[in-house]
């Protein structure tokens, strides 16, 4: 799955980009606690383990 696709799914769930640090995007949510970190360029593929961690952070 591409970084661009993951960001779209997270934004549809209410996450928004709070800040960036290099190629890492840090997302926050209005009602959910914590942050989600999405690494890589929009065209990069995300490894399965990293993708699983992103979903766990987002509580999806």
mmCIF file as Biopython writes it, N, C-alpha, C and O atoms, coordinates in Angstrom:
data_model
#
loop_
_atom_site.group_PDB
_atom_site.id
_atom_site.type_symbol
_atom_site.label_atom_id
_atom_site.label_alt_id
_atom_site.label_comp_id
_atom_site.label_asym_id
_atom_site.label_entity_id
_atom_site.label_seq_id
_atom_site.pdbx_PDB_ins_code
_atom_site.Cartn_x
_atom_site.Cartn_y
_atom_site.Cartn_z
_atom_site.occupancy
_atom_site.B_iso_or_equiv
_atom_site.auth_seq_id
_atom_site.auth_asym_id
_atom_site.pdbx_PDB_model_num
ATOM 1   N N  . UNK A ? 1  ? 0.844   -1.164 0.000  1.0 0.0 1  A 1 
ATOM 2   C CA . UNK A ? 1  ? 0.000   0.000  0.000  1.0 0.0 1  A 1 
ATOM 3   C C  . UNK A ? 1  ? 0.898   1.238  0.000  1.0 0.0 1  A 1 
ATOM 4   O O  . UNK A ? 1  ? 1.919   1.269  0.686  1.0 0.0 1  A 1 
ATOM 5   N N  . UNK A ? 2  ? 0.519   2.238  -0.758 1.0 0.0 2  A 1 
ATOM 6   C CA . UNK A ? 2  ? 1.304   3.464  -0.884 1.0 0.0 2  A 1 
ATOM 7   C C  . UNK A ? 2  ? 1.024   4.417  0.283  1.0 0.0 2  A 1 
ATOM 8   O O  . UNK A ? 2  ? -0.044  4.374  0.894  1.0 0.0 2  A 1 
ATOM 9   N N  . UNK A ? 3  ? 1.995   5.269  0.575  1.0 0.0 3  A 1 
ATOM 10  C CA . UNK A ? 3  ? 1.857   6.278  1.626  1.0 0.0 3  A 1 
ATOM 11  C C  . UNK A ? 3  ? 0.648   7.168  1.334  1.0 0.0 3  A 1 
ATOM 12  O O  . UNK A ? 3  ? -0.117  7.505  2.237  1.0 0.0 3  A 1 
ATOM 13  N N  . UNK A ? 4  ? 0.486   7.539  0.082  1.0 0.0 4  A 1 
ATOM 14  C CA . UNK A ? 4  ? -0.626  8.402  -0.331 1.0 0.0 4  A 1 
ATOM 15  C C  . UNK A ? 4  ? -1.982  7.777  0.025  1.0 0.0 4  A 1 
ATOM 16  O O  . UNK A ? 4  ? -2.885  8.476  0.485  1.0 0.0 4  A 1 
ATOM 17  N N  . UNK A ? 5  ? -2.123  6.471  -0.187 1.0 0.0 5  A 1 
ATOM 18  C CA . UNK A ? 5  ? -3.377  5.766  0.105  1.0 0.0 5  A 1 
ATOM 19  C C  . UNK A ? 5  ? -3.636  5.710  1.610  1.0 0.0 5  A 1 
ATOM 20  O O  . UNK A ? 5  ? -4.771  5.871  2.056  1.0 0.0 5  A 1 
ATOM 21  N N  . UNK A ? 6  ? -2.578  5.481  2.386  1.0 0.0 6  A 1 
ATOM 22  C CA . UNK A ? 6  ? -2.712  5.415  3.842  1.0 0.0 6  A 1 
ATOM 23  C C  . UNK A ? 6  ? -3.151  6.772  4.388  1.0 0.0 6  A 1 
ATOM 24  O O  . UNK A ? 6  ? -4.040  6.847  5.236  1.0 0.0 6  A 1 
ATOM 25  N N  . UNK A ? 7  ? -2.525  7.844  3.899  1.0 0.0 7  A 1 
ATOM 26  C CA . UNK A ? 7  ? -2.893  9.185  4.353  1.0 0.0 7  A 1 
ATOM 27  C C  . UNK A ? 7  ? -4.352  9.487  4.041  1.0 0.0 7  A 1 
ATOM 28  O O  . UNK A ? 7  ? -5.047  10.102 4.850  1.0 0.0 7  A 1 
ATOM 29  N N  . UNK A ? 8  ? -4.821  9.059  2.874  1.0 0.0 8  A 1 
ATOM 30  C CA . UNK A ? 8  ? -6.215  9.295  2.493  1.0 0.0 8  A 1 
ATOM 31  C C  . UNK A ? 8  ? -7.172  8.584  3.455  1.0 0.0 8  A 1 
ATOM 32  O O  . UNK A ? 8  ? -8.165  9.168  3.888  1.0 0.0 8  A 1 
ATOM 33  N N  . UNK A ? 9  ? -6.874  7.323  3.789  1.0 0.0 9  A 1 
ATOM 34  C CA . UNK A ? 9  ? -7.717  6.555  4.716  1.0 0.0 9  A 1 
ATOM 35  C C  . UNK A ? 9  ? -7.734  7.213  6.096  1.0 0.0 9  A 1 
ATOM 36  O O  . UNK A ? 9  ? -8.789  7.332  6.720  1.0 0.0 9  A 1 
ATOM 37  N N  . UNK A ? 10 ? -6.563  7.637  6.566  1.0 0.0 10 A 1 
ATOM 38  C CA . UNK A ? 10 ? -6.487  8.273  7.881  1.0 0.0 10 A 1 
ATOM 39  C C  . UNK A ? 10 ? -7.241  9.599  7.897  1.0 0.0 10 A 1 
ATOM 40  O O  . UNK A ? 10 ? -7.931  9.904  8.870  1.0 0.0 10 A 1 
ATOM 41  N N  . UNK A ? 11 ? -7.118  10.387 6.834  1.0 0.0 11 A 1 
ATOM 42  C CA . UNK A ? 11 ? -7.819  11.669 6.766  1.0 0.0 11 A 1 
ATOM 43  C C  . UNK A ? 11 ? -9.330  11.465 6.725  1.0 0.0 11 A 1 
ATOM 44  O O  . UNK A ? 11 ? -10.076 12.272 7.281  1.0 0.0 11 A 1 
ATOM 45  N N  . UNK A ? 12 ? -9.790  10.401 6.078  1.0 0.0 12 A 1 
ATOM 46  C CA . UNK A ? 12 ? -11.225 10.100 6.054  1.0 0.0 12 A 1 
ATOM 47  C C  . UNK A ? 12 ? -11.734 9.726  7.447  1.0 0.0 12 A 1 
ATOM 48  O O  . UNK A ? 12 ? -12.911 9.917  7.752  1.0 0.0 12 A 1 
ATOM 49  N N  . UNK A ? 13 ? -10.838 9.189  8.300  1.0 0.0 13 A 1 
ATOM 50  C CA . UNK A ? 13 ? -11.206 8.824  9.667  1.0 0.0 13 A 1 
ATOM 51  C C  . UNK A ? 13 ? -11.094 10.013 10.627 1.0 0.0 13 A 1 
ATOM 52  O O  . UNK A ? 13 ? -11.416 9.881  11.808 1.0 0.0 13 A 1 
ATOM 53  N N  . UNK A ? 14 ? -10.647 11.160 10.140 1.0 0.0 14 A 1 
ATOM 54  C CA . UNK A ? 14 ? -10.574 12.353 10.981 1.0 0.0 14 A 1 
ATOM 55  C C  . UNK A ? 14 ? -9.178  12.766 11.411 1.0 0.0 14 A 1 
ATOM 56  O O  . UNK A ? 14 ? -9.029  13.742 12.147 1.0 0.0 14 A 1 
ATOM 57  N N  . UNK A ? 15 ? -8.153  12.054 10.973 1.0 0.0 15 A 1 
ATOM 58  C CA . UNK A ? 15 ? -6.777  12.414 11.296 1.0 0.0 15 A 1 
ATOM 59  C C  . UNK A ? 15 ? -6.336  13.548 10.382 1.0 0.0 15 A 1 
ATOM 60  O O  . UNK A ? 15 ? -6.755  13.616 9.227  1.0 0.0 15 A 1 
ATOM 61  N N  . UNK A ? 16 ? -5.492  14.437 10.895 1.0 0.0 16 A 1 
ATOM 62  C CA . UNK A ? 16 ? -4.965  15.540 10.092 1.0 0.0 16 A 1 
ATOM 63  C C  . UNK A ? 16 ? -3.468  15.675 10.362 1.0 0.0 16 A 1 
ATOM 64  O O  . UNK A ? 16 ? -2.984  15.322 11.437 1.0 0.0 16 A 1 
ATOM 65  N N  . UNK A ? 17 ? -2.744  16.195 9.366  1.0 0.0 17 A 1 
ATOM 66  C CA . UNK A ? 17 ? -1.295  16.357 9.506  1.0 0.0 17 A 1 
ATOM 67  C C  . UNK A ? 17 ? -1.031  17.534 10.437 1.0 0.0 17 A 1 
ATOM 68  O O  . UNK A ? 17 ? -1.410  18.669 10.147 1.0 0.0 17 A 1 
ATOM 69  N N  . UNK A ? 18 ? -0.382  17.248 11.548 1.0 0.0 18 A 1 
ATOM 70  C CA . UNK A ? 18 ? -0.052  18.266 12.541 1.0 0.0 18 A 1 
ATOM 71  C C  . UNK A ? 18 ? 1.285   18.918 12.205 1.0 0.0 18 A 1 
ATOM 72  O O  . UNK A ? 18 ? 1.435   20.137 12.283 1.0 0.0 18 A 1 
ATOM 73  N N  . UNK A ? 19 ? 2.258   18.079 11.829 1.0 0.0 19 A 1 
ATOM 74  C CA . UNK A ? 19 ? 3.585   18.590 11.479 1.0 0.0 19 A 1 
ATOM 75  C C  . UNK A ? 19 ? 4.328   17.533 10.676 1.0 0.0 19 A 1 
ATOM 76  O O  . UNK A ? 19 ? 3.894   16.384 10.591 1.0 0.0 19 A 1 
ATOM 77  N N  . UNK A ? 20 ? 5.448   17.931 10.090 1.0 0.0 20 A 1 
ATOM 78  C CA . UNK A ? 20 ? 6.294   16.982 9.371  1.0 0.0 20 A 1 
ATOM 79  C C  . UNK A ? 20 ? 7.713   17.110 9.901  1.0 0.0 20 A 1 
ATOM 80  O O  . UNK A ? 20 ? 8.130   18.161 10.388 1.0 0.0 20 A 1 
ATOM 81  N N  . UNK A ? 21 ? 8.429   16.018 9.791  1.0 0.0 21 A 1 
ATOM 82  C CA . UNK A ? 21 ? 9.825   15.984 10.207 1.0 0.0 21 A 1 
ATOM 83  C C  . UNK A ? 21 ? 10.564  15.188 9.143  1.0 0.0 21 A 1 
ATOM 84  O O  . UNK A ? 21 ? 10.598  13.959 9.195  1.0 0.0 21 A 1 
ATOM 85  N N  . UNK A ? 22 ? 11.153  15.880 8.181  1.0 0.0 22 A 1 
ATOM 86  C CA . UNK A ? 22 ? 11.772  15.188 7.056  1.0 0.0 22 A 1 
ATOM 87  C C  . UNK A ? 22 ? 10.694  14.530 6.219  1.0 0.0 22 A 1 
ATOM 88  O O  . UNK A ? 22 ? 9.790   15.208 5.730  1.0 0.0 22 A 1 
ATOM 89  N N  . UNK A ? 23 ? 10.775  13.217 6.046  1.0 0.0 23 A 1 
ATOM 90  C CA . UNK A ? 23 ? 9.764   12.500 5.259  1.0 0.0 23 A 1 
ATOM 91  C C  . UNK A ? 23 ? 8.699   11.860 6.152  1.0 0.0 23 A 1 
ATOM 92  O O  . UNK A ? 23 ? 7.878   11.080 5.670  1.0 0.0 23 A 1 
ATOM 93  N N  . UNK A ? 24 ? 8.707   12.180 7.441  1.0 0.0 24 A 1 
ATOM 94  C CA . UNK A ? 24 ? 7.730   11.618 8.381  1.0 0.0 24 A 1 
ATOM 95  C C  . UNK A ? 24 ? 6.617   12.627 8.642  1.0 0.0 24 A 1 
ATOM 96  O O  . UNK A ? 24 ? 6.874   13.786 8.967  1.0 0.0 24 A 1 
ATOM 97  N N  . UNK A ? 25 ? 5.378   12.166 8.495  1.0 0.0 25 A 1 
ATOM 98  C CA . UNK A ? 25 ? 4.221   13.015 8.779  1.0 0.0 25 A 1 
ATOM 99  C C  . UNK A ? 25 ? 3.638   12.586 10.116 1.0 0.0 25 A 1 
ATOM 100 O O  . UNK A ? 25 ? 3.411   11.400 10.355 1.0 0.0 25 A 1 
ATOM 101 N N  . UNK A ? 26 ? 3.397   13.559 10.983 1.0 0.0 26 A 1 
ATOM 102 C CA . UNK A ? 26 ? 2.818   13.282 12.294 1.0 0.0 26 A 1 
ATOM 103 C C  . UNK A ? 26 ? 1.374   13.768 12.255 1.0 0.0 26 A 1 
ATOM 104 O O  . UNK A ? 26 ? 1.105   14.950 12.039 1.0 0.0 26 A 1 
ATOM 105 N N  . UNK A ? 27 ? 0.442   12.825 12.470 1.0 0.0 27 A 1 
ATOM 106 C CA . UNK A ? 27 ? -0.980  13.142 12.398 1.0 0.0 27 A 1 
ATOM 107 C C  . UNK A ? 27 ? -1.608  13.116 13.782 1.0 0.0 27 A 1 
ATOM 108 O O  . UNK A ? 27 ? -1.207  12.342 14.651 1.0 0.0 27 A 1 
ATOM 109 N N  . UNK A ? 28 ? -2.610  13.986 13.970 1.0 0.0 28 A 1 
ATOM 110 C CA . UNK A ? 28 ? -3.377  14.040 15.216 1.0 0.0 28 A 1 
ATOM 111 C C  . UNK A ? 28 ? -4.851  13.893 14.881 1.0 0.0 28 A 1 
ATOM 112 O O  . UNK A ? 28 ? -5.262  14.012 13.727 1.0 0.0 28 A 1 
ATOM 113 N N  . UNK A ? 29 ? -5.636  13.632 15.917 1.0 0.0 29 A 1 
ATOM 114 C CA . UNK A ? 29 ? -7.085  13.470 15.766 1.0 0.0 29 A 1 
ATOM 115 C C  . UNK A ? 29 ? -7.761  14.337 16.815 1.0 0.0 29 A 1 
ATOM 116 O O  . UNK A ? 29 ? -7.233  14.503 17.915 1.0 0.0 29 A 1 
ATOM 117 N N  . UNK A ? 30 ? -8.930  14.896 16.488 1.0 0.0 30 A 1 
ATOM 118 C CA . UNK A ? 30 ? -9.651  15.763 17.426 1.0 0.0 30 A 1 
ATOM 119 C C  . UNK A ? 30 ? -10.087 15.012 18.680 1.0 0.0 30 A 1 
ATOM 120 O O  . UNK A ? 30 ? -9.966  15.540 19.785 1.0 0.0 30 A 1 
ATOM 121 N N  . UNK A ? 31 ? -10.595 13.784 18.526 1.0 0.0 31 A 1 
ATOM 122 C CA . UNK A ? 31 ? -11.161 13.078 19.676 1.0 0.0 31 A 1 
ATOM 123 C C  . UNK A ? 31 ? -10.345 11.872 20.146 1.0 0.0 31 A 1 
ATOM 124 O O  . UNK A ? 31 ? -10.472 11.466 21.301 1.0 0.0 31 A 1 
ATOM 125 N N  . UNK A ? 32 ? -9.521  11.300 19.290 1.0 0.0 32 A 1 
ATOM 126 C CA . UNK A ? 32 ? -8.699  10.154 19.687 1.0 0.0 32 A 1 
ATOM 127 C C  . UNK A ? 32 ? -7.387  10.661 20.269 1.0 0.0 32 A 1 
ATOM 128 O O  . UNK A ? 32 ? -6.850  11.675 19.824 1.0 0.0 32 A 1 
ATOM 129 N N  . UNK A ? 33 ? -6.876  9.944  21.272 1.0 0.0 33 A 1 
ATOM 130 C CA . UNK A ? 33 ? -5.620  10.358 21.883 1.0 0.0 33 A 1 
ATOM 131 C C  . UNK A ? 33 ? -4.435  9.797  21.102 1.0 0.0 33 A 1 
ATOM 132 O O  . UNK A ? 33 ? -4.569  8.832  20.351 1.0 0.0 33 A 1 
ATOM 133 N N  . UNK A ? 34 ? -3.286  10.414 21.292 1.0 0.0 34 A 1 
ATOM 134 C CA . UNK A ? 34 ? -2.064  9.942  20.662 1.0 0.0 34 A 1 
ATOM 135 C C  . UNK A ? 34 ? -1.825  10.548 19.294 1.0 0.0 34 A 1 
ATOM 136 O O  . UNK A ? 34 ? -2.571  11.407 18.826 1.0 0.0 34 A 1 
ATOM 137 N N  . UNK A ? 35 ? -0.757  10.071 18.669 1.0 0.0 35 A 1 
ATOM 138 C CA . UNK A ? 35 ? -0.387  10.525 17.332 1.0 0.0 35 A 1 
ATOM 139 C C  . UNK A ? 35 ? -0.154  9.309  16.449 1.0 0.0 35 A 1 
ATOM 140 O O  . UNK A ? 35 ? -0.001  8.188  16.932 1.0 0.0 35 A 1 
ATOM 141 N N  . UNK A ? 36 ? -0.131  9.555  15.144 1.0 0.0 36 A 1 
ATOM 142 C CA . UNK A ? 36 ? 0.200   8.520  14.166 1.0 0.0 36 A 1 
ATOM 143 C C  . UNK A ? 36 ? 1.341   9.065  13.319 1.0 0.0 36 A 1 
ATOM 144 O O  . UNK A ? 36 ? 1.263   10.190 12.823 1.0 0.0 36 A 1 
ATOM 145 N N  . UNK A ? 37 ? 2.390   8.286  13.150 1.0 0.0 37 A 1 
ATOM 146 C CA . UNK A ? 37 ? 3.530   8.688  12.336 1.0 0.0 37 A 1 
ATOM 147 C C  . UNK A ? 37 ? 3.517   7.874  11.050 1.0 0.0 37 A 1 
ATOM 148 O O  . UNK A ? 37 ? 3.523   6.644  11.081 1.0 0.0 37 A 1 
ATOM 149 N N  . UNK A ? 38 ? 3.498   8.584  9.905  1.0 0.0 38 A 1 
ATOM 150 C CA . UNK A ? 38 ? 3.518   7.923  8.598  1.0 0.0 38 A 1 
ATOM 151 C C  . UNK A ? 38 ? 4.816   8.322  7.897  1.0 0.0 38 A 1 
ATOM 152 O O  . UNK A ? 38 ? 4.977   9.481  7.516  1.0 0.0 38 A 1 
ATOM 153 N N  . UNK A ? 39 ? 5.752   7.365  7.720  1.0 0.0 39 A 1 
ATOM 154 C CA . UNK A ? 39 ? 7.028   7.678  7.085  1.0 0.0 39 A 1 
ATOM 155 C C  . UNK A ? 39 ? 6.981   7.497  5.573  1.0 0.0 39 A 1 
ATOM 156 O O  . UNK A ? 39 ? 6.159   6.746  5.049  1.0 0.0 39 A 1 
ATOM 157 N N  . UNK A ? 40 ? 7.881   8.200  4.876  1.0 0.0 40 A 1 
ATOM 158 C CA . UNK A ? 40 ? 8.078   7.968  3.452  1.0 0.0 40 A 1 
ATOM 159 C C  . UNK A ? 40 ? 7.466   9.009  2.544  1.0 0.0 40 A 1 
ATOM 160 O O  . UNK A ? 40 ? 6.654   9.836  2.959  1.0 0.0 40 A 1 
ATOM 161 N N  . UNK A ? 41 ? 7.885   8.941  1.273  1.0 0.0 41 A 1 
ATOM 162 C CA . UNK A ? 41 ? 7.331   9.817  0.240  1.0 0.0 41 A 1 
ATOM 163 C C  . UNK A ? 41 ? 5.972   9.276  -0.186 1.0 0.0 41 A 1 
ATOM 164 O O  . UNK A ? 41 ? 5.715   8.083  -0.023 1.0 0.0 41 A 1 
ATOM 165 N N  . UNK A ? 42 ? 5.088   10.125 -0.730 1.0 0.0 42 A 1 
ATOM 166 C CA . UNK A ? 42 ? 3.750   9.670  -1.133 1.0 0.0 42 A 1 
ATOM 167 C C  . UNK A ? 42 ? 3.744   8.473  -2.080 1.0 0.0 42 A 1 
ATOM 168 O O  . UNK A ? 42 ? 2.796   7.688  -2.064 1.0 0.0 42 A 1 
ATOM 169 N N  . UNK A ? 43 ? 4.770   8.317  -2.897 1.0 0.0 43 A 1 
ATOM 170 C CA . UNK A ? 43 ? 4.795   7.215  -3.864 1.0 0.0 43 A 1 
ATOM 171 C C  . UNK A ? 43 ? 5.436   5.942  -3.310 1.0 0.0 43 A 1 
ATOM 172 O O  . UNK A ? 43 ? 5.440   4.915  -3.988 1.0 0.0 43 A 1 
ATOM 173 N N  . UNK A ? 44 ? 5.976   5.992  -2.090 1.0 0.0 44 A 1 
ATOM 174 C CA . UNK A ? 44 ? 6.635   4.824  -1.489 1.0 0.0 44 A 1 
ATOM 175 C C  . UNK A ? 44 ? 5.624   3.772  -1.042 1.0 0.0 44 A 1 
ATOM 176 O O  . UNK A ? 44 ? 4.505   4.094  -0.643 1.0 0.0 44 A 1 
ATOM 177 N N  . UNK A ? 45 ? 6.044   2.502  -1.119 1.0 0.0 45 A 1 
ATOM 178 C CA . UNK A ? 45 ? 5.259   1.406  -0.548 1.0 0.0 45 A 1 
ATOM 179 C C  . UNK A ? 45 ? 5.609   1.297  0.933  1.0 0.0 45 A 1 
ATOM 180 O O  . UNK A ? 45 ? 6.768   1.455  1.316  1.0 0.0 45 A 1 
ATOM 181 N N  . UNK A ? 46 ? 4.607   1.028  1.758  1.0 0.0 46 A 1 
ATOM 182 C CA . UNK A ? 46 ? 4.828   0.877  3.193  1.0 0.0 46 A 1 
ATOM 183 C C  . UNK A ? 46 ? 4.943   -0.613 3.507  1.0 0.0 46 A 1 
ATOM 184 O O  . UNK A ? 46 ? 4.066   -1.388 3.125  1.0 0.0 46 A 1 
ATOM 185 N N  . UNK A ? 47 ? 6.016   -1.031 4.203  1.0 0.0 47 A 1 
ATOM 186 C CA . UNK A ? 47 ? 6.153   -2.440 4.579  1.0 0.0 47 A 1 
ATOM 187 C C  . UNK A ? 47 ? 4.991   -2.896 5.473  1.0 0.0 47 A 1 
ATOM 188 O O  . UNK A ? 47 ? 4.388   -2.085 6.176  1.0 0.0 47 A 1 
ATOM 189 N N  . UNK A ? 48 ? 4.688   -4.184 5.439  1.0 0.0 48 A 1 
ATOM 190 C CA . UNK A ? 48 ? 3.543   -4.741 6.158  1.0 0.0 48 A 1 
ATOM 191 C C  . UNK A ? 48 ? 3.610   -4.448 7.659  1.0 0.0 48 A 1 
ATOM 192 O O  . UNK A ? 48 ? 2.603   -4.070 8.257  1.0 0.0 48 A 1 
ATOM 193 N N  . UNK A ? 49 ? 4.772   -4.616 8.266  1.0 0.0 49 A 1 
ATOM 194 C CA . UNK A ? 49 ? 4.915   -4.371 9.700  1.0 0.0 49 A 1 
ATOM 195 C C  . UNK A ? 49 ? 4.672   -2.917 10.068 1.0 0.0 49 A 1 
ATOM 196 O O  . UNK A ? 49 ? 4.039   -2.624 11.083 1.0 0.0 49 A 1 
ATOM 197 N N  . UNK A ? 50 ? 5.175   -2.008 9.246  1.0 0.0 50 A 1 
ATOM 198 C CA . UNK A ? 50 ? 4.971   -0.577 9.475  1.0 0.0 50 A 1 
ATOM 199 C C  . UNK A ? 50 ? 3.503   -0.227 9.310  1.0 0.0 50 A 1 
ATOM 200 O O  . UNK A ? 50 ? 2.957   0.559  10.084 1.0 0.0 50 A 1 
ATOM 201 N N  . UNK A ? 51 ? 2.869   -0.804 8.310  1.0 0.0 51 A 1 
ATOM 202 C CA . UNK A ? 51 ? 1.445   -0.561 8.067  1.0 0.0 51 A 1 
ATOM 203 C C  . UNK A ? 51 ? 0.609   -1.037 9.254  1.0 0.0 51 A 1 
ATOM 204 O O  . UNK A ? 51 ? -0.331  -0.357 9.667  1.0 0.0 51 A 1 
ATOM 205 N N  . UNK A ? 52 ? 0.949   -2.191 9.794  1.0 0.0 52 A 1 
ATOM 206 C CA . UNK A ? 52 ? 0.252   -2.722 10.964 1.0 0.0 52 A 1 
ATOM 207 C C  . UNK A ? 52 ? 0.407   -1.783 12.160 1.0 0.0 52 A 1 
ATOM 208 O O  . UNK A ? 52 ? -0.548  -1.556 12.903 1.0 0.0 52 A 1 
ATOM 209 N N  . UNK A ? 53 ? 1.594   -1.247 12.341 1.0 0.0 53 A 1 
ATOM 210 C CA . UNK A ? 53 ? 1.853   -0.311 13.432 1.0 0.0 53 A 1 
ATOM 211 C C  . UNK A ? 53 ? 1.045   0.976  13.261 1.0 0.0 53 A 1 
ATOM 212 O O  . UNK A ? 53 ? 0.535   1.523  14.238 1.0 0.0 53 A 1 
ATOM 213 N N  . UNK A ? 54 ? 0.928   1.456  12.032 1.0 0.0 54 A 1 
ATOM 214 C CA . UNK A ? 54 ? 0.140   2.663  11.752 1.0 0.0 54 A 1 
ATOM 215 C C  . UNK A ? 54 ? -1.316  2.428  12.118 1.0 0.0 54 A 1 
ATOM 216 O O  . UNK A ? 54 ? -1.938  3.278  12.755 1.0 0.0 54 A 1 
ATOM 217 N N  . UNK A ? 55 ? -1.875  1.275  11.720 1.0 0.0 55 A 1 
ATOM 218 C CA . UNK A ? 55 ? -3.283  0.979  12.040 1.0 0.0 55 A 1 
ATOM 219 C C  . UNK A ? 55 ? -3.471  0.868  13.554 1.0 0.0 55 A 1 
ATOM 220 O O  . UNK A ? 55 ? -4.489  1.315  14.083 1.0 0.0 55 A 1 
ATOM 221 N N  . UNK A ? 56 ? -2.501  0.277  14.255 1.0 0.0 56 A 1 
ATOM 222 C CA . UNK A ? 56 ? -2.596  0.172  15.717 1.0 0.0 56 A 1 
ATOM 223 C C  . UNK A ? 56 ? -2.555  1.552  16.371 1.0 0.0 56 A 1 
ATOM 224 O O  . UNK A ? 56 ? -3.320  1.825  17.296 1.0 0.0 56 A 1 
ATOM 225 N N  . UNK A ? 57 ? -1.667  2.418  15.893 1.0 0.0 57 A 1 
ATOM 226 C CA . UNK A ? 57 ? -1.578  3.775  16.433 1.0 0.0 57 A 1 
ATOM 227 C C  . UNK A ? 57 ? -2.879  4.535  16.208 1.0 0.0 57 A 1 
ATOM 228 O O  . UNK A ? 57 ? -3.306  5.311  17.064 1.0 0.0 57 A 1 
ATOM 229 N N  . UNK A ? 58 ? -3.511  4.313  15.051 1.0 0.0 58 A 1 
ATOM 230 C CA . UNK A ? 58 ? -4.741  5.026  14.697 1.0 0.0 58 A 1 
ATOM 231 C C  . UNK A ? 58 ? -5.983  4.368  15.291 1.0 0.0 58 A 1 
ATOM 232 O O  . UNK A ? 58 ? -7.086  4.904  15.183 1.0 0.0 58 A 1 
ATOM 233 N N  . UNK A ? 59 ? -5.801  3.209  15.917 1.0 0.0 59 A 1 
ATOM 234 C CA . UNK A ? 59 ? -6.922  2.443  16.489 1.0 0.0 59 A 1 
ATOM 235 C C  . UNK A ? 59 ? -7.961  2.094  15.419 1.0 0.0 59 A 1 
ATOM 236 O O  . UNK A ? 59 ? -9.166  2.220  15.635 1.0 0.0 59 A 1 
ATOM 237 N N  . UNK A ? 60 ? -7.465  1.655  14.268 1.0 0.0 60 A 1 
ATOM 238 C CA . UNK A ? 60 ? -8.347  1.231  13.164 1.0 0.0 60 A 1 
ATOM 239 C C  . UNK A ? 60 ? -8.324  -0.282 13.026 1.0 0.0 60 A 1 
ATOM 240 O O  . UNK A ? 60 ? -8.999  -0.833 12.157 1.0 0.0 60 A 1 
#
